[in-house]
Amino acid sequence: MIRASDVSRLLALAAKSSVFELLSPSGLALLALLVPLVVLYILKVKRAKKRVASTWLWAVAQRDLMAKSPWKKLIAQIPLLIQAFGLILLALALARPATRGREFTGDHVAIVIDTSASMTAQAEGPNHEPTTRLALAKAAAKDILAALTPGSDALVLEAGRDARLVAPLDRDIVRIKAAIDRVEPEDVEGDLGAAVALAVDRLRQLGGSRRIVVLTDGNLARPASLTGASLPLEVITVGTRVENTAIVRVDVRSGVEPASGKEQVQGFLVVANFGKAPRDVYVTMREQNASDVLASRRVLVQPGERLPVALTFHPSVGDYRKGLLFEIAPHDAMPVDDVAYGKVPAGDKLPAYFAGASPWIERALVSDAMVDLKMGAVADLASEPWIGLDTFVVIEGACPANPPGGDLLIVNPPAGKCLGTLVGATIERPEITSWENGDPRLRFLTLDGVHVVRASALKPDGTTQELIRSQQGTIATDISTTTRTGTLLGFDVGDSDWPLKASYVLFMRNLTELARAHRASGITGPARAGEPMRLSLPGTATKVEAAGPSGEKIEVSQRGSLAVVPDIPHAGFYTVTWQGPQAGSMVVPANLTSVAESDLNAKPIQADGEKITVTASAAQPDAHNEWTWLLALGGLALIVFDVWYFTRDNRARSTVTGPPKPRMPERKAA
């Protein structure tokens, strides 16, 4: 009895022993032209009717006209054979017949494709055509699939900032190649170690021989990431060394021009030349979606130099919070790092809103020339359009559930729960014993000699939130959240001699400086491609949406006033919008700015003993030896012969001995 396993083994052996393969069988469709070709040779010619003196010479033609069938007997003529063989050869050429050039052994193969930013660098293809390093890697991956021995399966992973499974373990080569075609590069630092670890995890439980193949350009942000693999690892490098100049750092600040005293936006860049020849480039700055250049400089960057460049302009009110685009021209082999992104700061002065009546707080805020103060009532907080996400809000004698604005100071709140702190009974003449001098709000100051008449006992949720302690209990706590710095004072500053001390001025200045620093950044995490982006939103924000540099929708997760964009694969401007009582939007720039990715010079890959082998893709033999050119040349030769056969000289035909001419009929005598 024949088992199914025996049949599959025989089929595998038959496939392995086959000499030729058709890489594009659809080309055989050209053989369908043989049908109309044969029809042309067996179809009778439709003749026109003519009046003649005698039909004796036209006896054969008369029989054809009298026949009822439009077809005639097929005769194997030389032109028919030439044309048929020509069509067959051309059809076979389109089907791309090939013999196997090499075999890639391994029952289970994991292919890891590097999709980091350096893979976007320009490269030279096999036929000297311009391409990218990623395109070469994808072509090499397809060659590996084509060279797999029958019965092998493969999976494909891409290694960007994180590892991602592109195609699960499969034996369908066509399906895996289609998945490889969908692989796209990202503007991130690659991490091959995570992808190799995932490949090892997928292959560990399988039997038979297992291999991991990594396709990369060798520009690894973490050179030691490939060491320690427990399975055989082969690294195939693509691309060659190319010259590259890049923007590796960008920062935008708001300042004052010394000569005129006007507000000035200052963009600071670091331009690095990783090539071996000097680069003469233009560095420009312009606003997002604008063609006018705000500032420009021409600089000469020497080989290996990292040149600082400063660009400035005077902003107007309409320029605040708009995106800034920095660019070096002309572009080189890696255009993605020739562009960097920034944002115009929201003015030099910090907006502050005071909902209260304490003259001591008002005086402390007004005395700071870099604070733009506006006063109002607590009831107007929710409807005040002037309060933005970066406004420093000070509330006296109240504790609203969702106060708007940015950093927050609450003074002398009523009894009850207040933003994570329980406000309790009144303490008479509390004696201050300690304070958190390591906290940025209390740095450079001392509370020795400060006397408080009365204060409320505060009980925060955690002991780490205690800022100022007395013998009777805590009188100041930290009510910060993930998106804002919050401070709660359990007493009225007017009920103490603190405003008469220098420490009070330092305390208020520390609060405004923190708010100013948070306002300058606008986000609570790094705006870097490949890393999560954390955004501070109003506590009442709903329906948060984000769009990428090309307008594509991006997933956003929201928890309270914190929104997180988990995946930002490309550098550019990201637009975040939200609904609610304080609906709004913001533009957040994300940059690559990576020395490891921009340095396109060859770097040695650390090999771990005999488990890692490193070869160049150019040294790999082709998976197939195609015979397309030979068959196409044969088909072209037959076509040329067919043309010559029909157009050869008539005099050559006359030399050929033919049948005797018919004898003229004899005339009878009258």
C-alpha positions as CSV (number, residue, x, y, z in Angstrom):
1,M,0.0,0.0,0.0
2,I,1.4,3.4,-1.0
3,R,1.4,6.0,1.8
4,A,0.8,9.7,1.3
5,S,4.3,10.4,2.7
6,D,5.8,8.2,0.0
7,V,4.0,10.1,-2.7
8,S,5.1,13.5,-1.4
9,R,8.7,12.2,-1.1
10,L,8.6,11.0,-4.8
11,L,7.2,14.3,-5.9
12,A,9.9,16.2,-4.1
13,L,12.6,14.1,-5.7
14,A,11.1,14.6,-9.1
15,A,11.0,18.3,-8.7
16,K,14.6,18.3,-7.4
17,S,15.8,16.3,-10.4
18,S,14.1,18.6,-12.9
19,V,16.5,20.4,-15.2
20,F,14.5,23.4,-16.4
21,E,12.1,25.6,-14.6
22,L,9.8,28.2,-16.1
23,L,10.1,31.4,-14.0
24,S,7.2,33.1,-15.8
25,P,4.8,30.4,-17.2
26,S,2.3,33.0,-18.3
27,G,4.6,33.7,-21.2
28,L,3.4,30.5,-22.8
29,A,0.2,32.3,-23.7
30,L,1.9,33.5,-26.8
31,L,1.5,30.0,-28.2
32,A,-2.1,30.9,-28.8
33,L,-1.0,32.8,-31.9
34,L,-0.3,29.4,-33.5
35,V,-4.1,29.0,-34.1
36,P,-4.6,32.1,-36.3
37,L,-1.3,31.3,-38.0
38,V,-2.5,27.8,-39.1
39,V,-5.9,29.2,-40.0
40,L,-4.3,31.7,-42.4
41,Y,-2.6,28.7,-44.2
42,I,-5.7,26.5,-44.6
43,L,-8.2,29.3,-45.4
44,K,-9.0,29.6,-49.1
45,V,-8.3,32.9,-50.8
46,K,-11.5,34.7,-51.9
47,R,-11.0,35.5,-55.6
48,A,-12.7,38.2,-57.6
49,K,-14.9,37.3,-60.7
50,K,-13.3,38.2,-64.1
51,R,-14.6,37.6,-67.7
52,V,-12.0,35.7,-69.7
53,A,-11.8,34.3,-73.2
54,S,-11.2,30.7,-72.2
55,T,-11.2,28.7,-68.9
56,W,-8.8,26.0,-70.0
57,L,-5.9,27.6,-68.2
58,W,-8.0,28.2,-65.1
59,A,-9.3,24.7,-64.5
60,V,-7.8,24.4,-61.1
61,A,-9.1,27.8,-60.0
62,Q,-12.5,26.9,-61.3
63,R,-12.5,23.7,-59.1
64,D,-11.7,25.8,-56.1
65,L,-14.5,28.2,-56.8
66,M,-17.0,25.3,-57.2
67,A,-15.9,23.8,-53.8
68,K,-18.4,24.4,-50.9
69,S,-15.8,24.3,-48.0
70,P,-13.8,27.5,-47.3
71,W,-10.9,25.4,-46.1
72,K,-8.2,23.6,-47.9
73,K,-5.8,20.9,-47.0
74,L,-2.9,21.9,-44.7
75,I,0.4,21.5,-46.4
76,A,3.6,21.6,-44.5
77,Q,5.2,24.6,-46.2
78,I,8.5,26.0,-45.3
79,P,7.2,29.5,-44.3
80,L,4.6,27.9,-42.0
81,L,7.2,25.8,-40.2
82,I,9.6,28.8,-39.8
83,Q,6.9,31.0,-38.4
84,A,5.5,28.3,-36.1
85,F,9.0,27.6,-34.7
86,G,9.6,31.3,-34.3
87,L,6.4,31.7,-32.2
88,I,7.3,28.7,-30.0
89,L,10.8,30.1,-29.3
90,L,9.5,33.5,-28.4
91,A,6.8,32.0,-26.2
92,L,9.4,30.0,-24.3
93,A,11.6,33.1,-24.0
94,L,8.7,35.0,-22.4
95,A,8.2,32.0,-20.0
96,R,11.8,32.5,-18.8
97,P,13.2,29.0,-18.8
98,A,16.1,28.6,-16.3
99,T,18.2,25.9,-14.7
100,R,18.9,26.1,-11.0
101,G,22.1,28.0,-10.3
102,R,22.4,27.2,-6.6
103,E,20.5,25.5,-3.9
104,F,19.9,27.2,-0.5
105,T,19.8,24.3,2.0
106,G,17.7,24.4,5.1
107,D,14.3,22.9,6.1
108,H,13.2,26.1,7.8
109,V,14.7,29.5,6.8
110,A,14.0,32.9,8.5
111,I,14.8,35.9,6.3
112,V,15.3,39.2,8.2
113,I,15.3,42.4,6.1
114,D,16.8,45.6,7.5
115,T,14.3,48.5,7.0
116,S,16.2,51.2,8.9
117,A,16.8,54.7,7.5
118,S,20.1,53.9,5.9
119,M,18.4,51.3,3.6
120,T,16.9,54.3,1.7
121,A,20.4,55.3,0.5
122,Q,20.9,55.1,-3.3
123,A,22.7,52.2,-4.7
124,E,23.6,50.7,-8.1
125,G,21.6,47.8,-9.4
126,P,22.9,44.7,-11.3
127,N,22.6,46.4,-14.6
128,H,24.0,49.7,-13.3
129,E,20.5,51.2,-12.9
130,P,19.9,53.5,-9.9
131,T,18.1,51.8,-7.1
132,T,18.1,51.7,-3.3
133,R,19.7,49.4,-0.8
134,L,16.3,48.1,0.3
135,A,15.5,47.2,-3.3
136,L,18.7,45.2,-3.5
137,A,17.9,43.5,-0.2
138,K,14.4,42.5,-1.4
139,A,15.8,41.2,-4.6
140,A,18.4,39.1,-2.6
141,A,15.5,37.8,-0.5
142,K,13.6,36.6,-3.5
143,D,16.8,34.9,-4.9
144,I,17.0,33.0,-1.6
145,L,13.4,31.9,-1.9
146,A,14.0,30.8,-5.5
147,A,17.1,28.8,-4.4
148,L,15.3,26.9,-1.6
149,T,15.3,23.2,-1.9
150,P,12.0,21.5,-2.5
151,G,10.0,21.0,0.7
152,S,11.6,23.9,2.5
153,D,9.6,26.6,4.1
154,A,10.5,30.2,5.0
155,L,9.3,33.2,7.0
156,V,10.1,36.9,6.6
157,L,10.7,39.5,9.2
158,E,11.5,43.2,8.9
159,A,13.8,44.9,11.3
160,G,13.0,48.6,11.9
161,R,12.9,50.1,15.3
162,D,10.9,47.0,16.3
163,A,10.7,43.6,14.8
164,R,7.6,42.8,12.7
165,L,6.5,39.5,11.1
166,V,6.0,40.1,7.3
167,A,5.2,36.6,6.2
168,P,4.6,33.6,8.5
169,L,6.2,30.2,7.9
170,D,5.0,29.1,4.5
171,R,6.0,26.9,1.5
172,D,4.1,29.1,-1.0
173,I,7.0,31.0,-2.6
174,V,4.6,33.3,-4.6
175,R,2.8,34.4,-1.5
176,I,6.1,35.1,0.4
177,K,7.5,37.1,-2.5
178,A,4.3,39.2,-2.6
179,A,4.8,39.9,1.1
180,I,8.4,41.0,0.5
181,D,7.2,43.4,-2.2
182,R,5.1,45.2,0.5
183,V,8.2,45.9,2.8
184,E,8.8,49.6,3.0
185,P,11.7,51.5,4.7
186,E,11.3,53.6,7.9
187,D,13.1,56.7,9.0
188,V,14.4,55.0,12.2
189,E,17.4,53.5,13.8
190,G,17.2,49.8,13.1
191,D,17.5,47.0,15.7
192,L,18.4,43.7,14.1
193,G,18.8,42.1,17.4
194,A,15.1,42.1,18.2
195,A,14.3,40.6,14.7
196,V,16.9,37.9,15.1
197,A,15.6,37.0,18.6
198,L,12.0,36.8,17.2
199,A,13.3,34.5,14.3
200,V,15.0,32.2,16.8
201,D,11.8,32.1,18.9
202,R,9.8,31.0,15.8
203,L,12.3,28.4,14.7
204,R,13.3,27.0,18.0
205,Q,10.5,24.4,18.3
206,L,10.8,23.1,14.7
207,G,12.7,20.0,13.7
208,G,15.1,19.6,10.9
209,S,17.8,22.1,9.8
210,R,17.2,25.8,10.6
211,R,18.9,28.9,9.3
212,I,18.5,32.6,9.7
213,V,19.6,35.0,6.9
214,V,19.9,38.8,7.6
215,L,19.9,41.2,4.7
216,T,21.4,44.5,5.7
217,D,23.7,47.3,4.5
218,G,25.8,46.9,7.6
219,N,25.1,50.3,9.0
220,L,24.0,49.0,12.4
221,A,23.0,51.4,15.2
222,R,23.9,48.5,17.6
223,P,26.8,46.6,16.1
224,A,26.7,43.9,18.8
225,S,23.0,43.1,18.3
226,L,23.7,40.0,16.1
227,T,26.0,38.3,18.6
228,G,24.6,35.6,20.8
229,A,22.2,33.9,18.3
230,S,21.6,30.3,19.1
231,L,21.0,29.2,15.5
232,P,23.3,29.5,12.4
233,L,23.2,33.1,11.2
234,E,24.2,34.3,7.8
235,V,24.6,38.1,7.1
236,I,24.3,39.2,3.5
237,T,25.3,42.8,3.0
238,V,24.0,45.0,0.2
239,G,25.1,48.3,-1.2
240,T,28.5,50.0,-1.3
241,R,30.0,53.0,0.5
242,V,28.6,56.3,-0.6
243,E,29.3,60.0,0.3
244,N,26.7,61.5,2.7
245,T,26.1,64.8,4.5
246,A,23.3,65.0,7.1
247,I,21.6,67.1,9.7
248,V,22.4,65.2,12.9
249,R,20.9,67.6,15.4
250,V,18.3,70.4,15.5
251,D,17.0,72.7,18.2
252,V,14.7,75.7,18.0
253,R,14.6,78.4,20.7
254,S,13.0,81.8,21.3
255,G,15.3,84.6,22.2
256,V,15.9,88.3,21.9
257,E,18.1,90.0,19.3
258,P,20.8,91.9,21.2
259,A,21.0,94.8,18.8
260,S,17.3,95.6,18.4
261,G,15.8,94.0,21.4
262,K,13.2,92.3,19.2
263,E,12.0,88.7,19.7
264,Q,13.9,86.3,17.6
265,V,13.5,82.6,16.6
266,Q,16.8,80.8,16.6
267,G,17.3,77.5,14.8
268,F,20.5,75.6,15.8
269,L,21.7,72.8,13.5
270,V,24.7,70.5,13.4
271,V,25.6,69.4,9.8
272,A,28.0,66.4,9.6
273,N,30.0,65.3,6.5
274,F,30.6,61.6,6.5
275,G,32.3,61.6,3.1
276,K,35.9,61.9,2.1
277,A,35.5,65.1,0.1
278,P,34.4,68.6,1.3
279,R,30.8,69.5,0.7
280,D,29.6,73.0,-0.3
281,V,25.9,73.1,0.7
282,Y,23.1,75.6,1.3
283,V,21.3,75.4,4.7
284,T,17.8,76.9,4.5
285,M,14.9,77.4,6.9
286,R,11.3,77.9,5.9
287,E,7.9,77.4,7.4
288,Q,5.7,74.3,6.9
289,N,3.8,74.4,3.6
290,A,5.6,77.6,2.5
291,S,8.0,78.3,-0.3
292,D,9.6,81.5,1.0
293,V,12.9,81.0,2.6
294,L,13.1,82.6,6.1
295,A,16.9,82.3,6.4
296,S,19.7,80.7,4.4
297,R,23.5,80.1,4.8
298,R,26.1,78.7,2.5
299,V,28.7,76.6,4.4
300,L,31.6,74.4,3.5
301,V,31.7,71.2,5.5
302,Q,35.1,69.4,5.6
303,P,35.4,65.6,5.7
304,G,34.6,64.2,9.1
305,E,33.5,67.7,10.4
306,R,30.4,68.4,12.4
307,L,29.6,72.0,11.7
308,P,27.2,74.1,13.9
309,V,24.9,76.4,11.9
310,A,22.5,79.0,13.3
311,L,19.6,80.5,11.4
312,T,17.3,83.2,12.8
313,F,14.2,85.3,11.9
314,H,11.8,87.7,13.5
315,P,8.4,86.0,14.0
316,S,5.0,87.6,13.8
317,V,2.0,86.6,15.9
318,G,0.8,84.3,13.1
319,D,4.1,82.4,13.1
320,Y,3.8,81.0,16.6
321,R,3.5,77.2,16.9
322,K,3.9,76.6,13.2
323,G,6.3,74.0,11.8
324,L,9.8,74.8,10.6
325,L,11.6,72.9,7.9
326,F,15.4,72.9,7.7
327,E,17.1,71.6,4.6
328,I,20.5,71.2,3.1
329,A,20.9,71.4,-0.7
330,P,21.9,69.8,-3.0
331,H,20.6,66.5,-1.8
332,D,22.9,63.5,-1.8
333,A,22.6,59.7,-1.8
334,M,20.4,59.7,1.4
335,P,17.8,62.4,1.1
336,V,15.9,61.5,4.3
337,D,18.6,63.0,6.6
338,D,19.0,66.1,4.4
339,V,15.8,67.5,6.0
340,A,15.0,68.2,9.7
341,Y,11.9,69.5,11.4
342,G,11.2,72.0,14.1
343,K,8.5,74.3,15.5
344,V,8.3,78.0,16.1
345,P,8.0,78.6,19.9
346,A,4.8,80.1,21.1
347,G,6.2,83.6,21.9
348,D,8.9,84.7,24.3
349,K,6.6,85.6,27.1
350,L,4.9,82.9,29.3
351,P,1.1,83.3,29.4
352,A,-0.2,83.2,33.0
353,Y,-3.8,83.3,34.3
354,F,-4.5,84.1,38.0
355,A,-7.9,83.3,39.3
356,G,-7.8,84.9,42.7
357,A,-7.3,88.2,44.6
358,S,-4.0,87.8,46.6
359,P,-1.8,90.9,45.9
360,W,1.3,88.9,46.9
361,I,0.8,86.3,44.1
362,E,-0.1,89.0,41.6
363,R,2.9,91.1,42.5
364,A,5.2,88.0,42.1
365,L,3.9,87.3,38.6
366,V,3.9,90.8,37.4
367,S,7.4,91.4,38.5
368,D,8.6,88.8,36.0
369,A,9.1,90.7,32.7
370,M,8.8,87.4,30.7
371,V,5.3,86.6,32.1
372,D,2.2,87.9,30.3
373,L,-0.4,87.9,33.1
374,K,-4.2,88.0,32.8
375,M,-6.5,87.9,35.8
376,G,-10.1,86.6,36.2
377,A,-12.5,84.6,38.3
378,V,-12.5,80.9,39.0
379,A,-15.9,80.6,37.3
380,D,-14.4,81.9,34.0
381,L,-11.7,79.2,33.8
382,A,-13.7,76.8,31.6
383,S,-14.9,79.4,29.1
384,E,-11.8,81.6,28.9
385,P,-10.5,81.3,25.3
386,W,-7.2,83.0,26.2
387,I,-6.1,80.0,28.3
388,G,-4.0,77.6,26.1
389,L,-2.2,74.3,26.7
390,D,0.9,76.2,27.8
391,T,-0.7,78.7,30.1
392,F,0.5,78.8,33.7
393,V,-2.7,78.7,35.8
394,V,-2.8,79.9,39.4
395,I,-6.0,79.3,41.4
396,E,-6.7,80.7,44.9
397,G,-9.4,79.4,47.3
398,A,-10.8,76.8,44.9
399,C,-10.0,73.4,43.4
400,P,-11.8,72.7,40.1
401,A,-12.0,69.1,38.9
402,N,-10.5,69.7,35.5
403,P,-8.6,73.0,35.4
404,P,-7.4,74.1,31.9
405,G,-4.0,75.2,30.9
406,G,-0.5,73.9,31.5
407,D,1.4,73.9,34.8
408,L,-0.8,74.6,37.8
409,L,-0.5,76.2,41.3
410,I,-3.5,75.9,43.7
411,V,-3.3,78.1,46.9
412,N,-5.4,77.6,50.0
413,P,-8.1,75.2,48.6
414,P,-11.2,74.4,50.6
415,A,-11.5,71.2,52.6
416,G,-12.1,68.0,50.7
417,K,-10.4,66.0,47.9
418,C,-8.3,68.1,45.6
419,L,-6.5,66.4,42.6
420,G,-5.1,63.5,44.6
421,T,-4.6,65.3,48.0
422,L,-7.1,65.3,50.9
423,V,-7.4,68.8,52.4
424,G,-8.2,68.4,56.1
425,A,-8.6,70.4,59.2
426,T,-6.9,73.8,59.9
427,I,-3.6,73.8,61.7
428,E,-2.7,76.8,63.9
429,R,0.8,78.1,63.6
430,P,2.5,75.1,62.0
431,E,6.2,75.0,62.4
432,I,8.0,74.0,59.2
433,T,10.5,71.2,59.8
434,S,11.6,70.0,56.3
435,W,11.1,70.5,52.6
436,E,12.2,68.7,49.4
437,N,15.2,70.8,48.4
438,G,15.9,68.3,45.6
439,D,12.6,69.2,43.9
440,P,13.1,71.8,41.1
441,R,10.3,74.0,42.6
442,L,12.2,74.3,45.9
443,R,15.8,74.5,44.6
444,F,18.1,77.3,45.7
445,L,15.9,78.4,48.6
446,T,15.5,77.8,52.3
447,L,12.3,78.0,54.4
448,D,14.2,78.6,57.7
449,G,12.6,81.5,59.5
450,V,9.3,81.3,57.6
451,H,6.3,81.6,59.9
452,V,2.7,80.5,58.9
453,V,-0.3,81.7,60.9
454,R,-2.6,78.9,59.8
455,A,-2.7,76.2,57.2
456,S,-4.8,73.1,56.2
457,A,-3.4,69.7,56.9
458,L,-2.8,67.9,53.6
459,K,-2.8,64.1,53.1
460,P,-1.5,63.1,49.7
461,D,-2.0,59.7,48.2
462,G,1.8,59.0,48.5
463,T,4.6,60.1,50.7
464,T,6.7,61.1,47.7
465,Q,4.2,63.9,47.0
466,E,5.0,65.8,50.2
467,L,6.9,69.0,49.5
468,I,6.7,71.0,52.7
469,R,6.3,69.4,56.1
470,S,5.6,70.8,59.6
471,Q,5.4,69.2,63.0
472,Q,1.6,69.1,62.7
473,G,1.5,67.6,59.2
474,T,2.1,68.3,55.5
475,I,1.3,71.8,54.2
476,A,2.4,71.6,50.6
477,T,2.1,68.7,48.1
478,D,2.9,67.7,44.6
479,I,-0.3,67.2,42.4
480,S,1.5,66.8,39.1
481,T,0.2,64.5,36.4
482,T,1.9,62.9,33.4
483,T,1.2,66.1,31.3
484,R,1.6,69.0,33.8
485,T,3.5,70.0,36.9
486,G,1.1,70.8,39.7
487,T,1.7,72.3,43.2
488,L,-0.7,72.7,46.1
489,L,-0.1,75.1,49.0
490,G,-2.4,74.4,51.9
491,F,-2.2,78.0,53.2
492,D,-2.8,81.6,52.1
493,V,0.6,83.2,51.5
494,G,-0.9,86.4,53.0
495,D,-1.3,84.5,56.3
496,S,2.5,84.2,56.6
497,D,5.7,86.2,56.4
498,W,6.9,84.2,53.4
499,P,6.3,87.0,50.9
500,L,8.8,89.1,52.8
501,K,11.5,86.5,52.3
502,A,13.7,86.0,49.2
503,S,12.7,82.3,49.2
504,Y,9.2,83.3,48.1
505,V,10.5,85.1,45.0
506,L,12.7,82.1,44.2
507,F,9.8,79.7,44.6
508,M,7.5,81.7,42.2
509,R,10.4,82.1,39.7
510,N,11.1,78.3,39.8
511,L,7.4,77.6,39.0
512,T,7.4,80.0,36.0
513,E,10.7,78.6,34.7
514,L,9.4,75.1,34.8
515,A,6.2,76.2,33.0
516,R,8.4,78.0,30.5
517,A,10.5,74.9,29.8
518,H,7.4,72.7,29.4
519,R,6.0,75.3,27.0
520,A,9.1,75.4,24.9
521,S,9.1,71.6,24.4
522,G,5.3,71.3,24.0
523,I,5.5,67.5,24.4
524,T,6.4,65.2,27.3
525,G,8.7,62.8,25.4
526,P,11.2,62.7,22.5
527,A,9.8,63.6,19.1
528,R,12.0,61.2,17.3
529,A,11.0,58.8,14.5
530,G,10.6,55.3,15.8
531,E,9.8,56.3,19.4
532,P,6.4,56.9,21.0
533,M,5.2,60.4,21.0
534,R,3.6,61.7,24.2
535,L,1.3,64.8,24.1
536,S,-0.2,67.0,26.8
537,L,-3.9,67.7,26.1
538,P,-6.7,69.3,28.0
539,G,-8.3,67.0,30.5
540,T,-11.6,67.5,28.7
541,A,-10.2,66.5,25.3
542,T,-12.2,63.8,23.4
543,K,-12.0,62.2,20.0
544,V,-8.2,62.6,19.6
545,E,-7.0,62.0,16.1
546,A,-3.5,62.1,14.5
547,A,-2.3,62.4,10.9
548,G,1.2,61.6,9.6
549,P,3.5,63.6,7.3
550,S,1.6,62.3,4.2
551,G,-1.9,62.8,5.7
552,E,-2.3,59.1,6.8
553,K,-4.4,58.4,9.9
554,I,-2.4,57.2,12.9
555,E,-3.6,55.4,15.9
556,V,-3.7,57.4,19.2
557,S,-4.3,56.1,22.7
558,Q,-5.6,58.5,25.3
559,R,-5.7,58.3,29.0
560,G,-7.0,61.5,30.7
561,S,-5.0,64.5,29.5
562,L,-2.2,62.3,28.1
563,A,-2.2,61.1,24.5
564,V,0.3,58.7,23.1
565,V,1.1,58.1,19.4
566,P,2.8,54.6,19.7
567,D,4.3,54.4,16.3
568,I,5.9,57.2,14.2
569,P,7.8,55.4,11.5
570,H,8.7,58.5,9.4
571,A,10.2,61.9,10.0
572,G,8.1,64.9,9.4
573,F,5.2,66.9,10.8
574,Y,2.5,65.1,12.8
575,T,-0.9,66.9,13.3
576,V,-2.9,66.1,16.4
577,T,-6.5,67.3,16.8
578,W,-9.1,66.9,19.6
579,Q,-12.6,67.8,20.4
580,G,-14.2,69.0,23.6
581,P,-14.8,72.4,25.4
582,Q,-11.2,73.3,24.7
583,A,-11.0,71.8,21.1
584,G,-7.8,72.5,19.3
585,S,-4.8,71.1,17.4
586,M,-1.1,71.0,17.4
587,V,1.8,70.3,15.1
588,V,4.6,68.1,16.4
589,P,7.9,67.6,14.5
590,A,9.6,64.3,14.5
591,N,13.2,63.8,13.3
592,L,15.7,61.1,12.4
593,T,18.9,62.9,13.5
594,S,21.0,59.7,13.9
595,V,24.7,59.6,13.4
596,A,24.6,55.8,13.2
597,E,22.2,55.8,10.3
598,S,23.7,58.8,8.4
599,D,27.2,57.4,8.5
600,L,27.2,55.3,5.3
601,N,30.8,54.2,5.6
602,A,31.3,50.4,5.8
603,K,31.3,49.1,9.4
604,P,32.6,45.7,10.5
605,I,29.9,43.4,11.7
606,Q,30.8,41.6,14.9
607,A,30.8,37.8,14.4
608,D,30.2,35.4,17.2
609,G,32.5,32.5,16.5
610,E,31.5,30.2,13.7
611,K,27.7,30.8,14.1
612,I,27.8,34.1,12.0
613,T,29.1,34.3,8.4
614,V,29.2,37.6,6.6
615,T,29.2,37.8,2.8
616,A,28.3,40.5,0.2
617,S,25.3,40.1,-2.0
618,A,27.4,40.6,-5.1
619,A,29.4,37.5,-4.2
620,Q,26.3,35.3,-4.0
621,P,25.6,33.2,-7.1
622,D,22.4,33.6,-8.9
623,A,19.5,31.3,-7.9
624,H,18.8,30.5,-11.6
625,N,20.6,30.6,-14.9
626,E,18.2,32.0,-17.4
627,W,18.2,31.0,-21.0
628,T,15.7,33.6,-22.2
629,W,18.3,35.5,-24.3
630,L,19.3,32.3,-26.2
631,L,15.7,31.4,-27.1
632,A,14.8,35.0,-28.0
633,L,17.9,35.1,-30.3
634,G,16.8,31.9,-32.0
635,G,13.3,33.3,-32.5
636,L,14.7,36.5,-34.0
637,A,16.9,34.5,-36.3
638,L,13.9,32.6,-37.6
639,I,11.9,35.8,-38.2
640,V,14.8,37.3,-40.2
641,F,15.1,34.1,-42.2
642,D,11.3,34.1,-42.9
643,V,11.6,37.7,-44.2
644,W,14.5,36.8,-46.4
645,Y,12.7,33.8,-47.8
646,F,9.8,35.8,-49.0
647,T,11.8,38.8,-50.3
648,R,14.6,36.9,-52.1
649,D,15.4,37.8,-55.7
650,N,12.9,36.5,-58.3
651,R,15.7,35.7,-60.7
652,A,17.0,33.1,-58.3
653,R,13.6,31.5,-58.4
654,S,13.6,31.3,-62.2
655,T,16.7,29.2,-62.2
656,V,14.8,26.4,-60.5
657,T,13.5,23.8,-63.1
658,G,9.7,23.9,-63.0
659,P,6.9,22.0,-64.7
660,P,6.6,22.2,-68.6
661,K,4.5,24.9,-70.0
662,P,1.2,23.7,-71.5
663,R,1.0,23.4,-75.3
664,M,-1.1,25.9,-77.2
665,P,-4.2,24.3,-78.8
666,E,-4.1,23.7,-82.6
667,R,-6.4,25.6,-84.9
668,K,-8.5,23.6,-87.4
669,A,-8.5,24.6,-91.0
670,A,-11.5,26.2,-92.3
